[in-house]
Amino acid sequence: MTKFTNKIEYLAFRAEWKARYKELSQEIRETRAAIRAEQDGDRRSVLQGEKAYLRKQASRMMTSLDEAKVEANRQWLAEHSTKAAA
């Protein structure tokens, strides 16, 4: 679960998430290219395992982003509903 309590922290989380995801995505692309170029079957298997692990990490990152969006929306609604009630 992501930890942020205001918009500034949420935006910082998003910026950090985006940079990390960009790096991970590039690593997946490089691993995919290495698999295509590799002739040794054993090495290819290792690279395919690495790619599967990296893709699982990317999937987890997408899930955490979705959770963060839901939490940010919940916080926004809570803040605006209290302002409207006041």
C-alpha positions in Angstrom: 0.0 0.0 0.0 1.3 3.4 -0.9 1.8 6.0 1.8 0.8 9.5 1.0 -1.5 11.9 2.7 -1.8 14.9 0.4 -1.6 15.8 -3.3 2.1 16.8 -3.1 3.1 13.4 -1.7 0.9 11.7 -4.3 2.5 13.6 -7.2 5.9 12.7 -5.8 4.9 9.1 -5.6 3.7 9.2 -9.2 6.9 10.8 -10.4 9.0 8.2 -8.7 6.7 5.4 -9.9 7.0 6.7 -13.5 10.8 6.8 -13.4 11.0 3.3 -11.9 8.5 1.9 -14.4 10.4 3.4 -17.3 13.6 1.8 -16.2 11.9 -1.6 -15.7 10.3 -1.3 -19.1 13.6 -0.7 -20.7 15.1 -3.6 -18.9 12.3 -5.9 -20.2 13.0 -4.7 -23.7 16.7 -5.3 -23.4 16.1 -8.8 -22.0 13.7 -9.5 -24.9 16.3 -8.4 -27.4 19.0 -10.5 -25.7 16.7 -13.6 -25.8 16.3 -13.1 -29.6 20.0 -12.7 -30.1 21.1 -15.6 -27.9 22.0 -18.9 -29.6 22.7 -21.0 -26.4 19.5 -22.7 -25.3 20.5 -22.8 -21.6 21.3 -19.0 -21.6 18.0 -18.3 -23.4 16.1 -20.2 -20.7 17.8 -18.1 -18.0 17.0 -14.9 -19.9 13.3 -16.0 -20.3 13.1 -16.6 -16.6 14.5 -13.1 -16.0 12.0 -11.6 -18.4 9.1 -13.4 -16.7 10.3 -12.1 -13.3 10.6 -8.5 -14.7 7.2 -8.7 -16.2 5.7 -9.9 -12.9 7.4 -6.9 -11.2 5.8 -4.6 -13.9 2.4 -6.1 -13.2 2.8 -5.5 -9.5 3.8 -1.9 -10.2 0.7 -1.4 -12.3 -1.4 -2.8 -9.4 0.2 -0.5 -6.9 -0.5 2.5 -9.3 -4.1 1.5 -9.5 -4.3 1.2 -5.7 -2.7 4.6 -5.4 -5.1 6.2 -7.8 -8.1 4.8 -5.8 -6.6 6.1 -2.5 -5.9 9.5 -4.0 -9.5 9.7 -5.2 -10.7 8.6 -1.8 -8.7 11.3 -0.1 -9.8 13.9 -2.6 -13.5 13.0 -2.1 -13.1 13.1 1.7 -11.4 16.5 1.5 -14.0 18.0 -0.8 -17.0 16.4 1.0 -15.9 18.0 4.3 -15.5 21.4 2.6 -18.9 21.1 1.1 -20.4 20.2 4.4 -18.8 23.1 6.2 
